[in-house]
């Protein structure tokens, strides 16, 4: 029997910390140059937290902003799904901290560890709970403080990442503007292409793990790059095709912001011109689970996201995790 309930994004809120880390700042920290970073990644600056600020602090601001836009208090939220790889602590879940601070009494939820696909996975989870009829108002959040796990002596990783968060309210659709479809894949054969080896049950934190810098992000940049271009393209093509669309129908492509060259390679293969792609990596760097809501916000601020627009989002992250979604923009 057809599922009659469809779900939509009814509000969007984002937050980045005010402090900037520019390419000029990084030139003083590692052997790199503004020109290399811009040419190889498209990044000019990132926002990073001041000491003491954690992922929940960013997520709470983003969630409050989404609630304010929707005009509802936190008490109306029934569940919170939060994508992050930089939780405040290993446990409890950062979703619990957010629940308390936004006054979502009676809500439940959990964190989702899907790295750069964290927001897409959280959104899918929120959408499914609304489509099933279990909930009417759910928060999907993507938030990361990547600066807490970056080695600022490693030029291969420290130039890429920034901190940021985005949150959306998901609720039942009332017209033709709703979440159309999702695709997800995980591929653990790439687990060691991008990972943080220390601090988990395999290598519990110790003086040795810290001495070996295992508490930082380690990355095989080229392997991630190739996988990201291939999978972003493949999943985008599949989700469009199985819903009767082609690249020409897409009003806006909102990709995970990992590297400008990854985005442009995928977009070219999909036949999408620059005027239909959102890129804000120059301003924020790669904020992991925060990139897609932050990019949606940029598109709105630029007047490029209107009700009814066909929007394609796509992500590839550590794991590997892959996600894509298709929607008619609804707010
Ligand atoms: O959300 C998922 C997160 N991660 C990603 O998406 C990462 C995907 N990968 C990438 O974005 C790129 O692979 C990087 C930006 C990480 C690196 O760019 P690349 O064009 O693949 O550079 P490369 O690793 O092939 O290195 C080329 C050269 C090397 O020097 P030699 O061996 O040719 O002399 C590197 O040592 O560039 C050097 N290099 C740098 N030079 C200046 C690497 N990092 C830097 C740097 N500044 N920051």
py3Dmol code that shows the C-alpha trace and the ligand (Angstrom):
import py3Dmol

protein = """\
ATOM      1  CA  UNK A   1       0.000   0.000   0.000  1.00  0.00           C
ATOM      2  CA  UNK A   2       1.357   3.433  -0.894  1.00  0.00           C
ATOM      3  CA  UNK A   3       2.668   5.529   1.951  1.00  0.00           C
ATOM      4  CA  UNK A   4       0.426   8.603   2.058  1.00  0.00           C
ATOM      5  CA  UNK A   5       2.506  10.714   4.426  1.00  0.00           C
ATOM      6  CA  UNK A   6       5.361  12.646   2.852  1.00  0.00           C
ATOM      7  CA  UNK A   7       7.894  14.707   4.786  1.00  0.00           C
ATOM      8  CA  UNK A   8       9.383  18.131   4.146  1.00  0.00           C
ATOM      9  CA  UNK A   9      12.057  20.429   5.506  1.00  0.00           C
ATOM     10  CA  UNK A  10      10.012  23.225   7.070  1.00  0.00           C
ATOM     11  CA  UNK A  11      12.825  25.361   8.511  1.00  0.00           C
ATOM     12  CA  UNK A  12      16.603  25.702   8.373  1.00  0.00           C
ATOM     13  CA  UNK A  13      19.076  27.170  10.852  1.00  0.00           C
ATOM     14  CA  UNK A  14      22.866  27.317  10.805  1.00  0.00           C
ATOM     15  CA  UNK A  15      25.698  28.464  13.006  1.00  0.00           C
ATOM     16  CA  UNK A  16      29.447  28.940  12.624  1.00  0.00           C
ATOM     17  CA  UNK A  17      31.779  30.265  15.317  1.00  0.00           C
ATOM     18  CA  UNK A  18      32.960  33.831  14.647  1.00  0.00           C
ATOM     19  CA  UNK A  19      36.724  33.156  14.762  1.00  0.00           C
ATOM     20  CA  UNK A  20      38.413  32.853  11.354  1.00  0.00           C
ATOM     21  CA  UNK A  21      41.392  30.720  10.363  1.00  0.00           C
ATOM     22  CA  UNK A  22      42.613  32.081   7.042  1.00  0.00           C
ATOM     23  CA  UNK A  23      45.070  30.667   4.538  1.00  0.00           C
ATOM     24  CA  UNK A  24      47.472  33.406   5.656  1.00  0.00           C
ATOM     25  CA  UNK A  25      47.202  32.085   9.236  1.00  0.00           C
ATOM     26  CA  UNK A  26      47.977  28.540   8.006  1.00  0.00           C
ATOM     27  CA  UNK A  27      51.005  29.799   6.052  1.00  0.00           C
ATOM     28  CA  UNK A  28      52.488  30.699   9.452  1.00  0.00           C
ATOM     29  CA  UNK A  29      51.738  27.241  10.895  1.00  0.00           C
ATOM     30  CA  UNK A  30      52.761  24.767   8.151  1.00  0.00           C
ATOM     31  CA  UNK A  31      54.666  24.803   4.879  1.00  0.00           C
ATOM     32  CA  UNK A  32      51.876  25.799   2.525  1.00  0.00           C
ATOM     33  CA  UNK A  33      50.673  28.785   0.534  1.00  0.00           C
ATOM     34  CA  UNK A  34      47.440  30.632  -0.070  1.00  0.00           C
ATOM     35  CA  UNK A  35      47.821  29.904  -3.792  1.00  0.00           C
ATOM     36  CA  UNK A  36      48.262  26.126  -3.287  1.00  0.00           C
ATOM     37  CA  UNK A  37      45.267  25.880  -0.977  1.00  0.00           C
ATOM     38  CA  UNK A  38      42.996  27.876  -3.296  1.00  0.00           C
ATOM     39  CA  UNK A  39      44.126  26.024  -6.416  1.00  0.00           C
ATOM     40  CA  UNK A  40      43.937  22.506  -4.912  1.00  0.00           C
ATOM     41  CA  UNK A  41      40.834  22.939  -2.692  1.00  0.00           C
ATOM     42  CA  UNK A  42      39.065  26.278  -3.325  1.00  0.00           C
ATOM     43  CA  UNK A  43      39.264  27.155   0.382  1.00  0.00           C
ATOM     44  CA  UNK A  44      40.145  30.693   1.514  1.00  0.00           C
ATOM     45  CA  UNK A  45      39.161  30.569   5.185  1.00  0.00           C
ATOM     46  CA  UNK A  46      37.408  28.426   7.804  1.00  0.00           C
ATOM     47  CA  UNK A  47      35.577  29.266  11.030  1.00  0.00           C
ATOM     48  CA  UNK A  48      36.937  27.553  14.108  1.00  0.00           C
ATOM     49  CA  UNK A  49      35.840  27.550  17.742  1.00  0.00           C
ATOM     50  CA  UNK A  50      37.561  29.193  20.649  1.00  0.00           C
ATOM     51  CA  UNK A  51      38.887  26.828  23.298  1.00  0.00           C
ATOM     52  CA  UNK A  52      36.081  25.374  25.397  1.00  0.00           C
ATOM     53  CA  UNK A  53      33.404  25.446  22.692  1.00  0.00           C
ATOM     54  CA  UNK A  54      32.040  22.045  21.689  1.00  0.00           C
ATOM     55  CA  UNK A  55      29.866  20.524  18.970  1.00  0.00           C
ATOM     56  CA  UNK A  56      26.673  20.797  21.052  1.00  0.00           C
ATOM     57  CA  UNK A  57      27.238  24.565  21.422  1.00  0.00           C
ATOM     58  CA  UNK A  58      27.158  24.927  17.624  1.00  0.00           C
ATOM     59  CA  UNK A  59      24.286  22.448  17.205  1.00  0.00           C
ATOM     60  CA  UNK A  60      22.172  24.234  19.827  1.00  0.00           C
ATOM     61  CA  UNK A  61      22.576  27.601  18.080  1.00  0.00           C
ATOM     62  CA  UNK A  62      21.662  26.042  14.714  1.00  0.00           C
ATOM     63  CA  UNK A  63      18.662  24.229  16.229  1.00  0.00           C
ATOM     64  CA  UNK A  64      17.416  27.372  17.993  1.00  0.00           C
ATOM     65  CA  UNK A  65      17.675  29.300  14.758  1.00  0.00           C
ATOM     66  CA  UNK A  66      15.653  26.626  12.883  1.00  0.00           C
ATOM     67  CA  UNK A  67      13.015  26.608  15.646  1.00  0.00           C
ATOM     68  CA  UNK A  68      12.807  30.381  15.557  1.00  0.00           C
ATOM     69  CA  UNK A  69      12.339  30.346  11.789  1.00  0.00           C
ATOM     70  CA  UNK A  70       9.557  27.780  12.173  1.00  0.00           C
ATOM     71  CA  UNK A  71       8.062  29.793  15.049  1.00  0.00           C
ATOM     72  CA  UNK A  72       7.875  26.872  17.487  1.00  0.00           C
ATOM     73  CA  UNK A  73       9.450  26.220  20.907  1.00  0.00           C
ATOM     74  CA  UNK A  74      11.796  23.271  21.533  1.00  0.00           C
ATOM     75  CA  UNK A  75       9.008  21.544  23.442  1.00  0.00           C
ATOM     76  CA  UNK A  76       7.269  20.814  20.105  1.00  0.00           C
ATOM     77  CA  UNK A  77      10.177  18.648  18.927  1.00  0.00           C
ATOM     78  CA  UNK A  78       9.590  14.895  19.279  1.00  0.00           C
ATOM     79  CA  UNK A  79      12.977  13.518  18.183  1.00  0.00           C
ATOM     80  CA  UNK A  80      16.523  14.738  17.455  1.00  0.00           C
ATOM     81  CA  UNK A  81      18.955  12.976  15.115  1.00  0.00           C
ATOM     82  CA  UNK A  82      22.425  14.487  15.116  1.00  0.00           C
ATOM     83  CA  UNK A  83      25.170  13.612  12.643  1.00  0.00           C
ATOM     84  CA  UNK A  84      28.650  14.188  14.025  1.00  0.00           C
ATOM     85  CA  UNK A  85      32.108  12.614  14.332  1.00  0.00           C
ATOM     86  CA  UNK A  86      33.172  15.103  16.976  1.00  0.00           C
ATOM     87  CA  UNK A  87      30.649  14.550  19.781  1.00  0.00           C
ATOM     88  CA  UNK A  88      31.191  16.564  22.970  1.00  0.00           C
ATOM     89  CA  UNK A  89      32.142  13.249  24.624  1.00  0.00           C
ATOM     90  CA  UNK A  90      32.193   9.614  23.483  1.00  0.00           C
ATOM     91  CA  UNK A  91      29.003   9.319  25.481  1.00  0.00           C
ATOM     92  CA  UNK A  92      26.384  10.469  26.269  1.00  0.00           C
ATOM     93  CA  UNK A  93      25.187  11.372  22.799  1.00  0.00           C
ATOM     94  CA  UNK A  94      25.438  15.025  21.844  1.00  0.00           C
ATOM     95  CA  UNK A  95      21.756  14.777  20.833  1.00  0.00           C
ATOM     96  CA  UNK A  96      20.956  14.416  24.565  1.00  0.00           C
ATOM     97  CA  UNK A  97      22.796  17.634  25.398  1.00  0.00           C
ATOM     98  CA  UNK A  98      20.991  19.464  22.592  1.00  0.00           C
ATOM     99  CA  UNK A  99      17.622  18.060  23.736  1.00  0.00           C
ATOM    100  CA  UNK A 100      18.126  19.468  27.223  1.00  0.00           C
ATOM    101  CA  UNK A 101      19.411  22.878  26.131  1.00  0.00           C
ATOM    102  CA  UNK A 102      16.673  23.588  23.583  1.00  0.00           C
ATOM    103  CA  UNK A 103      13.931  22.527  26.021  1.00  0.00           C
ATOM    104  CA  UNK A 104      12.743  19.547  23.979  1.00  0.00           C
ATOM    105  CA  UNK A 105      11.220  17.822  26.995  1.00  0.00           C
ATOM    106  CA  UNK A 106       9.838  14.408  26.077  1.00  0.00           C
ATOM    107  CA  UNK A 107      11.891  14.133  22.880  1.00  0.00           C
ATOM    108  CA  UNK A 108      14.210  11.220  22.149  1.00  0.00           C
ATOM    109  CA  UNK A 109      17.074  10.825  19.700  1.00  0.00           C
ATOM    110  CA  UNK A 110      20.645   9.797  19.105  1.00  0.00           C
ATOM    111  CA  UNK A 111      23.882  10.636  17.336  1.00  0.00           C
ATOM    112  CA  UNK A 112      24.715   9.266  13.911  1.00  0.00           C
ATOM    113  CA  UNK A 113      28.346   8.627  13.024  1.00  0.00           C
ATOM    114  CA  UNK A 114      28.526   8.966   9.258  1.00  0.00           C
ATOM    115  CA  UNK A 115      31.200  11.674   8.969  1.00  0.00           C
ATOM    116  CA  UNK A 116      30.587  13.954   5.996  1.00  0.00           C
ATOM    117  CA  UNK A 117      27.341  12.100   5.222  1.00  0.00           C
ATOM    118  CA  UNK A 118      26.127  12.715   8.785  1.00  0.00           C
ATOM    119  CA  UNK A 119      23.560  15.354   7.880  1.00  0.00           C
ATOM    120  CA  UNK A 120      22.105  13.326   4.987  1.00  0.00           C
ATOM    121  CA  UNK A 121      21.817  10.247   7.243  1.00  0.00           C
ATOM    122  CA  UNK A 122      20.197  12.313  10.026  1.00  0.00           C
ATOM    123  CA  UNK A 123      17.796  13.830   7.512  1.00  0.00           C
ATOM    124  CA  UNK A 124      16.862  10.408   6.128  1.00  0.00           C
ATOM    125  CA  UNK A 125      16.196   9.160   9.674  1.00  0.00           C
ATOM    126  CA  UNK A 126      14.042  12.185  10.498  1.00  0.00           C
ATOM    127  CA  UNK A 127      12.118  11.857   7.235  1.00  0.00           C
ATOM    128  CA  UNK A 128      11.404   8.161   7.794  1.00  0.00           C
ATOM    129  CA  UNK A 129      10.012   8.779  11.295  1.00  0.00           C
ATOM    130  CA  UNK A 130       7.709  11.459   9.884  1.00  0.00           C
ATOM    131  CA  UNK A 131       6.672   9.386   6.850  1.00  0.00           C
ATOM    132  CA  UNK A 132       5.877   6.427   9.101  1.00  0.00           C
ATOM    133  CA  UNK A 133       3.493   8.589  11.104  1.00  0.00           C
ATOM    134  CA  UNK A 134       5.493   8.046  14.310  1.00  0.00           C
ATOM    135  CA  UNK A 135       6.395  11.731  14.660  1.00  0.00           C
ATOM    136  CA  UNK A 136       5.189  15.109  13.445  1.00  0.00           C
ATOM    137  CA  UNK A 137       8.133  17.366  14.266  1.00  0.00           C
ATOM    138  CA  UNK A 138      11.722  16.145  14.208  1.00  0.00           C
ATOM    139  CA  UNK A 139      15.101  17.873  14.156  1.00  0.00           C
ATOM    140  CA  UNK A 140      17.891  16.670  11.855  1.00  0.00           C
ATOM    141  CA  UNK A 141      21.241  18.226  12.685  1.00  0.00           C
ATOM    142  CA  UNK A 142      24.737  18.065  11.205  1.00  0.00           C
ATOM    143  CA  UNK A 143      27.433  19.527  13.445  1.00  0.00           C
ATOM    144  CA  UNK A 144      31.178  19.155  13.840  1.00  0.00           C
ATOM    145  CA  UNK A 145      34.089  20.813  15.584  1.00  0.00           C
ATOM    146  CA  UNK A 146      36.754  19.366  13.323  1.00  0.00           C
ATOM    147  CA  UNK A 147      39.379  21.688  14.819  1.00  0.00           C
ATOM    148  CA  UNK A 148      39.251  19.470  17.947  1.00  0.00           C
ATOM    149  CA  UNK A 149      40.696  16.478  16.030  1.00  0.00           C
ATOM    150  CA  UNK A 150      43.001  18.175  13.522  1.00  0.00           C
ATOM    151  CA  UNK A 151      46.766  18.181  13.748  1.00  0.00           C
ATOM    152  CA  UNK A 152      47.735  21.754  12.912  1.00  0.00           C
ATOM    153  CA  UNK A 153      51.214  20.524  12.000  1.00  0.00           C
ATOM    154  CA  UNK A 154      49.878  18.257   9.221  1.00  0.00           C
ATOM    155  CA  UNK A 155      49.460  20.324   6.066  1.00  0.00           C
ATOM    156  CA  UNK A 156      47.597  17.527   4.280  1.00  0.00           C
ATOM    157  CA  UNK A 157      44.602  17.816   6.630  1.00  0.00           C
ATOM    158  CA  UNK A 158      44.731  21.111   8.527  1.00  0.00           C
ATOM    159  CA  UNK A 159      44.038  23.222   5.454  1.00  0.00           C
ATOM    160  CA  UNK A 160      40.765  21.452   4.682  1.00  0.00           C
ATOM    161  CA  UNK A 161      38.579  21.411   7.759  1.00  0.00           C
ATOM    162  CA  UNK A 162      36.477  23.965   9.635  1.00  0.00           C
ATOM    163  CA  UNK A 163      33.772  23.996  12.313  1.00  0.00           C
ATOM    164  CA  UNK A 164      30.050  24.539  11.768  1.00  0.00           C
ATOM    165  CA  UNK A 165      26.512  23.273  12.196  1.00  0.00           C
ATOM    166  CA  UNK A 166      23.127  23.198  10.517  1.00  0.00           C
ATOM    167  CA  UNK A 167      19.705  22.024  11.628  1.00  0.00           C
ATOM    168  CA  UNK A 168      16.393  21.471   9.874  1.00  0.00           C
ATOM    169  CA  UNK A 169      12.872  20.890  11.155  1.00  0.00           C
ATOM    170  CA  UNK A 170      11.211  17.963   9.379  1.00  0.00           C
ATOM    171  CA  UNK A 171       7.436  17.559   9.397  1.00  0.00           C
ATOM    172  CA  UNK A 172       4.588  16.208   7.251  1.00  0.00           C
ATOM    173  CA  UNK A 173       4.270  17.850   3.833  1.00  0.00           C
ATOM    174  CA  UNK A 174       1.075  19.660   2.970  1.00  0.00           C
ATOM    175  CA  UNK A 175       1.597  20.033  -0.785  1.00  0.00           C
ATOM    176  CA  UNK A 176       3.805  18.719  -3.598  1.00  0.00           C
ATOM    177  CA  UNK A 177       7.006  20.039  -2.027  1.00  0.00           C
ATOM    178  CA  UNK A 178       8.551  17.175  -0.110  1.00  0.00           C
ATOM    179  CA  UNK A 179      11.495  14.787   0.231  1.00  0.00           C
ATOM    180  CA  UNK A 180      11.280  12.566  -2.843  1.00  0.00           C
ATOM    181  CA  UNK A 181      13.958   9.947  -2.339  1.00  0.00           C
ATOM    182  CA  UNK A 182      17.219   8.973  -0.621  1.00  0.00           C
ATOM    183  CA  UNK A 183      20.132   6.684  -1.480  1.00  0.00           C
ATOM    184  CA  UNK A 184      22.705   5.497   1.046  1.00  0.00           C
ATOM    185  CA  UNK A 185      25.703   3.199   0.894  1.00  0.00           C
ATOM    186  CA  UNK A 186      28.535   2.335   3.233  1.00  0.00           C
ATOM    187  CA  UNK A 187      31.825   0.762   2.164  1.00  0.00           C
ATOM    188  CA  UNK A 188      34.109  -0.236   5.022  1.00  0.00           C
ATOM    189  CA  UNK A 189      36.883  -1.314   2.681  1.00  0.00           C
ATOM    190  CA  UNK A 190      37.796   2.385   2.738  1.00  0.00           C
ATOM    191  CA  UNK A 191      37.761   2.663   6.541  1.00  0.00           C
ATOM    192  CA  UNK A 192      41.459   3.478   6.781  1.00  0.00           C
ATOM    193  CA  UNK A 193      41.442   6.051   3.986  1.00  0.00           C
ATOM    194  CA  UNK A 194      40.059   8.647   6.382  1.00  0.00           C
ATOM    195  CA  UNK A 195      39.930   7.955  10.092  1.00  0.00           C
ATOM    196  CA  UNK A 196      40.918   8.816  13.632  1.00  0.00           C
ATOM    197  CA  UNK A 197      42.684   5.710  14.956  1.00  0.00           C
ATOM    198  CA  UNK A 198      42.966   6.616  18.647  1.00  0.00           C
ATOM    199  CA  UNK A 199      40.477   7.010  21.470  1.00  0.00           C
ATOM    200  CA  UNK A 200      38.136   4.128  20.600  1.00  0.00           C
ATOM    201  CA  UNK A 201      38.068   0.522  21.837  1.00  0.00           C
ATOM    202  CA  UNK A 202      40.759  -0.549  19.312  1.00  0.00           C
ATOM    203  CA  UNK A 203      43.312   1.957  20.573  1.00  0.00           C
ATOM    204  CA  UNK A 204      42.056   3.421  23.867  1.00  0.00           C
ATOM    205  CA  UNK A 205      43.566   6.808  24.721  1.00  0.00           C
ATOM    206  CA  UNK A 206      46.977   6.522  26.347  1.00  0.00           C
ATOM    207  CA  UNK A 207      50.236   8.428  26.402  1.00  0.00           C
ATOM    208  CA  UNK A 208      51.320   6.167  23.541  1.00  0.00           C
ATOM    209  CA  UNK A 209      48.310   6.971  21.324  1.00  0.00           C
ATOM    210  CA  UNK A 210      48.853  10.672  21.937  1.00  0.00           C
ATOM    211  CA  UNK A 211      52.602  10.430  21.244  1.00  0.00           C
ATOM    212  CA  UNK A 212      51.767   8.657  17.981  1.00  0.00           C
ATOM    213  CA  UNK A 213      49.226  11.390  17.138  1.00  0.00           C
ATOM    214  CA  UNK A 214      46.436   8.820  16.863  1.00  0.00           C
ATOM    215  CA  UNK A 215      43.906  11.309  18.250  1.00  0.00           C
ATOM    216  CA  UNK A 216      44.041  13.273  14.998  1.00  0.00           C
ATOM    217  CA  UNK A 217      42.457  12.809  11.559  1.00  0.00           C
ATOM    218  CA  UNK A 218      44.551  10.683   9.194  1.00  0.00           C
ATOM    219  CA  UNK A 219      43.772  10.761   5.502  1.00  0.00           C
ATOM    220  CA  UNK A 220      44.814   9.306   2.162  1.00  0.00           C
ATOM    221  CA  UNK A 221      43.711  12.405   0.270  1.00  0.00           C
ATOM    222  CA  UNK A 222      43.922  10.990  -3.248  1.00  0.00           C
ATOM    223  CA  UNK A 223      42.014   7.796  -2.415  1.00  0.00           C
ATOM    224  CA  UNK A 224      39.225   9.850  -0.803  1.00  0.00           C
ATOM    225  CA  UNK A 225      39.229  12.260  -3.729  1.00  0.00           C
ATOM    226  CA  UNK A 226      38.768   9.532  -6.369  1.00  0.00           C
ATOM    227  CA  UNK A 227      36.106   7.679  -4.383  1.00  0.00           C
ATOM    228  CA  UNK A 228      34.226  10.926  -3.692  1.00  0.00           C
ATOM    229  CA  UNK A 229      34.044  11.968  -7.347  1.00  0.00           C
ATOM    230  CA  UNK A 230      32.952   8.486  -8.485  1.00  0.00           C
ATOM    231  CA  UNK A 231      30.335   7.914  -5.799  1.00  0.00           C
ATOM    232  CA  UNK A 232      28.892  11.414  -5.789  1.00  0.00           C
ATOM    233  CA  UNK A 233      28.336  11.090  -9.508  1.00  0.00           C
ATOM    234  CA  UNK A 234      26.995   7.507  -9.445  1.00  0.00           C
ATOM    235  CA  UNK A 235      24.488   8.044  -6.623  1.00  0.00           C
ATOM    236  CA  UNK A 236      23.317  11.344  -8.080  1.00  0.00           C
ATOM    237  CA  UNK A 237      22.760   9.735 -11.487  1.00  0.00           C
ATOM    238  CA  UNK A 238      20.908   6.802  -9.916  1.00  0.00           C
ATOM    239  CA  UNK A 239      18.595   8.870  -7.734  1.00  0.00           C
ATOM    240  CA  UNK A 240      17.725  11.176 -10.639  1.00  0.00           C
ATOM    241  CA  UNK A 241      17.121   8.319 -13.072  1.00  0.00           C
ATOM    242  CA  UNK A 242      14.964   6.213 -10.780  1.00  0.00           C
ATOM    243  CA  UNK A 243      12.703   9.219 -10.170  1.00  0.00           C
ATOM    244  CA  UNK A 244      12.396  10.092 -13.862  1.00  0.00           C
ATOM    245  CA  UNK A 245      14.729  13.102 -13.876  1.00  0.00           C
ATOM    246  CA  UNK A 246      18.016  14.059 -15.546  1.00  0.00           C
ATOM    247  CA  UNK A 247      20.653  16.616 -14.572  1.00  0.00           C
ATOM    248  CA  UNK A 248      18.733  19.166 -16.682  1.00  0.00           C
ATOM    249  CA  UNK A 249      15.798  19.053 -14.239  1.00  0.00           C
ATOM    250  CA  UNK A 250      17.913  19.945 -11.199  1.00  0.00           C
ATOM    251  CA  UNK A 251      17.410  23.548 -10.101  1.00  0.00           C
ATOM    252  CA  UNK A 252      20.146  23.323  -7.482  1.00  0.00           C
ATOM    253  CA  UNK A 253      22.875  20.809  -6.655  1.00  0.00           C
ATOM    254  CA  UNK A 254      23.914  21.096  -2.993  1.00  0.00           C
ATOM    255  CA  UNK A 255      26.965  18.849  -2.621  1.00  0.00           C
ATOM    256  CA  UNK A 256      29.062  18.118   0.442  1.00  0.00           C
ATOM    257  CA  UNK A 257      31.828  20.718   0.440  1.00  0.00           C
ATOM    258  CA  UNK A 258      35.082  18.736   0.653  1.00  0.00           C
ATOM    259  CA  UNK A 259      37.081  20.135  -2.225  1.00  0.00           C
ATOM    260  CA  UNK A 260      36.021  22.480  -5.040  1.00  0.00           C
ATOM    261  CA  UNK A 261      37.637  20.127  -7.568  1.00  0.00           C
ATOM    262  CA  UNK A 262      35.589  17.155  -6.305  1.00  0.00           C
ATOM    263  CA  UNK A 263      32.376  19.178  -6.663  1.00  0.00           C
ATOM    264  CA  UNK A 264      33.235  20.452 -10.143  1.00  0.00           C
ATOM    265  CA  UNK A 265      34.274  16.997 -11.411  1.00  0.00           C
ATOM    266  CA  UNK A 266      31.022  15.444 -10.173  1.00  0.00           C
ATOM    267  CA  UNK A 267      28.939  18.340 -11.528  1.00  0.00           C
ATOM    268  CA  UNK A 268      30.588  18.128 -14.929  1.00  0.00           C
ATOM    269  CA  UNK A 269      29.787  14.411 -15.172  1.00  0.00           C
ATOM    270  CA  UNK A 270      26.183  15.196 -14.216  1.00  0.00           C
ATOM    271  CA  UNK A 271      25.997  17.918 -16.880  1.00  0.00           C
ATOM    272  CA  UNK A 272      25.403  20.655 -14.291  1.00  0.00           C
ATOM    273  CA  UNK A 273      26.661  24.169 -14.976  1.00  0.00           C
ATOM    274  CA  UNK A 274      28.099  26.367 -12.212  1.00  0.00           C
ATOM    275  CA  UNK A 275      24.922  28.480 -11.960  1.00  0.00           C
ATOM    276  CA  UNK A 276      23.109  25.406 -10.581  1.00  0.00           C
ATOM    277  CA  UNK A 277      25.739  24.391  -8.009  1.00  0.00           C
ATOM    278  CA  UNK A 278      26.165  25.771  -4.504  1.00  0.00           C
ATOM    279  CA  UNK A 279      29.782  26.222  -3.462  1.00  0.00           C
ATOM    280  CA  UNK A 280      30.694  27.965  -0.216  1.00  0.00           C
ATOM    281  CA  UNK A 281      33.837  25.986   0.612  1.00  0.00           C
ATOM    282  CA  UNK A 282      35.854  29.180   0.099  1.00  0.00           C
ATOM    283  CA  UNK A 283      34.188  30.643   3.190  1.00  0.00           C
ATOM    284  CA  UNK A 284      33.812  27.628   5.517  1.00  0.00           C
ATOM    285  CA  UNK A 285      36.185  24.855   4.377  1.00  0.00           C
ATOM    286  CA  UNK A 286      34.971  21.317   5.013  1.00  0.00           C
ATOM    287  CA  UNK A 287      32.779  21.347   8.139  1.00  0.00           C
ATOM    288  CA  UNK A 288      32.027  17.592   7.770  1.00  0.00           C
ATOM    289  CA  UNK A 289      28.360  17.076   8.817  1.00  0.00           C
ATOM    290  CA  UNK A 290      27.731  20.825   8.681  1.00  0.00           C
ATOM    291  CA  UNK A 291      28.463  21.439   4.999  1.00  0.00           C
ATOM    292  CA  UNK A 292      25.125  20.642   3.361  1.00  0.00           C
ATOM    293  CA  UNK A 293      22.848  22.725   5.631  1.00  0.00           C
ATOM    294  CA  UNK A 294      25.420  25.534   5.507  1.00  0.00           C
ATOM    295  CA  UNK A 295      25.367  25.329   1.697  1.00  0.00           C
ATOM    296  CA  UNK A 296      21.543  25.371   1.681  1.00  0.00           C
ATOM    297  CA  UNK A 297      21.691  28.516   3.807  1.00  0.00           C
ATOM    298  CA  UNK A 298      24.174  30.151   1.424  1.00  0.00           C
ATOM    299  CA  UNK A 299      21.879  29.331  -1.505  1.00  0.00           C
ATOM    300  CA  UNK A 300      18.917  30.893   0.299  1.00  0.00           C
ATOM    301  CA  UNK A 301      20.912  34.011   1.168  1.00  0.00           C
ATOM    302  CA  UNK A 302      21.887  34.307  -2.499  1.00  0.00           C
ATOM    303  CA  UNK A 303      18.220  34.024  -3.492  1.00  0.00           C
ATOM    304  CA  UNK A 304      18.888  30.752  -5.353  1.00  0.00           C
ATOM    305  CA  UNK A 305      16.554  28.451  -3.420  1.00  0.00           C
ATOM    306  CA  UNK A 306      12.829  28.826  -4.007  1.00  0.00           C
ATOM    307  CA  UNK A 307       9.799  26.790  -2.988  1.00  0.00           C
ATOM    308  CA  UNK A 308       9.203  23.978  -5.484  1.00  0.00           C
ATOM    309  CA  UNK A 309      12.800  23.890  -6.794  1.00  0.00           C
ATOM    310  CA  UNK A 310      14.141  20.394  -7.483  1.00  0.00           C
ATOM    311  CA  UNK A 311      17.146  20.101  -5.156  1.00  0.00           C
ATOM    312  CA  UNK A 312      19.757  17.336  -5.268  1.00  0.00           C
ATOM    313  CA  UNK A 313      22.076  16.809  -2.316  1.00  0.00           C
ATOM    314  CA  UNK A 314      25.021  14.386  -2.287  1.00  0.00           C
ATOM    315  CA  UNK A 315      27.770  13.444   0.127  1.00  0.00           C
ATOM    316  CA  UNK A 316      30.711  11.111   0.554  1.00  0.00           C
ATOM    317  CA  UNK A 317      32.542  10.781   3.840  1.00  0.00           C
ATOM    318  CA  UNK A 318      34.789   8.668   6.030  1.00  0.00           C
ATOM    319  CA  UNK A 319      33.674   5.073   6.306  1.00  0.00           C
ATOM    320  CA  UNK A 320      33.164   5.311   3.430  1.00  0.00           C
ATOM    321  CA  UNK A 321      29.642   6.659   3.772  1.00  0.00           C
ATOM    322  CA  UNK A 322      27.656   7.784   0.766  1.00  0.00           C
ATOM    323  CA  UNK A 323      24.365   9.644   0.647  1.00  0.00           C
ATOM    324  CA  UNK A 324      22.142  11.420  -1.846  1.00  0.00           C
ATOM    325  CA  UNK A 325      18.685  12.929  -1.590  1.00  0.00           C
ATOM    326  CA  UNK A 326      16.210  14.526  -3.932  1.00  0.00           C
ATOM    327  CA  UNK A 327      13.543  16.999  -2.802  1.00  0.00           C
ATOM    328  CA  UNK A 328      11.208  19.763  -3.836  1.00  0.00           C
ATOM    329  CA  UNK A 329      12.331  22.658  -1.661  1.00  0.00           C
ATOM    330  CA  UNK A 330       9.560  23.491   0.792  1.00  0.00           C
ATOM    331  CA  UNK A 331      10.515  26.477   2.944  1.00  0.00           C
TER     332      UNK A 331
END
"""
ligand_1 = """\
48
LIG
O 34.932 15.009 3.302
C 35.945 14.133 2.978
C 37.197 14.759 3.492
N 38.366 14.669 2.709
C 38.454 14.896 1.386
O 37.523 15.094 0.672
C 39.859 14.931 0.853
C 39.923 14.607 -0.604
N 41.257 14.892 -1.080
C 41.662 16.141 -1.357
O 40.926 17.117 -1.226
C 43.068 16.311 -1.890
O 43.638 15.035 -2.118
C 43.999 17.133 -0.951
C 43.528 18.590 -0.912
C 43.995 16.544 0.445
C 45.420 17.125 -1.478
O 45.433 17.629 -2.804
P 46.135 16.814 -3.959
O 46.013 17.614 -5.161
O 45.555 15.414 -3.990
O 47.629 16.795 -3.474
P 48.589 15.530 -3.264
O 48.257 14.851 -1.997
O 48.664 14.744 -4.538
O 49.968 16.265 -3.080
C 50.591 16.993 -4.165
C 51.797 17.712 -3.601
C 52.669 16.829 -2.737
O 54.022 17.239 -2.935
P 54.995 16.425 -3.915
O 55.058 15.035 -3.348
O 54.328 16.482 -5.261
O 56.260 17.188 -3.825
C 52.267 17.170 -1.343
O 53.284 16.963 -0.405
O 51.342 18.785 -2.769
C 51.960 18.652 -1.489
N 51.063 19.160 -0.497
C 50.985 20.448 -0.159
N 51.664 21.525 -0.589
C 51.359 22.708 -0.047
C 50.120 18.476 0.229
N 49.464 19.312 1.040
C 49.988 20.540 0.815
C 49.699 21.823 1.346
N 50.414 22.873 0.868
N 48.764 22.025 2.284
"""
view = py3Dmol.view(width=600, height=400)
view.addModel(protein, "pdb")
view.setStyle({"model": 0}, {"cartoon": {"style": "trace"}})
view.addModel(ligand_1, "xyz")
view.setStyle({"model": 1}, {"stick": {}})
view.zoomTo()
view.show()
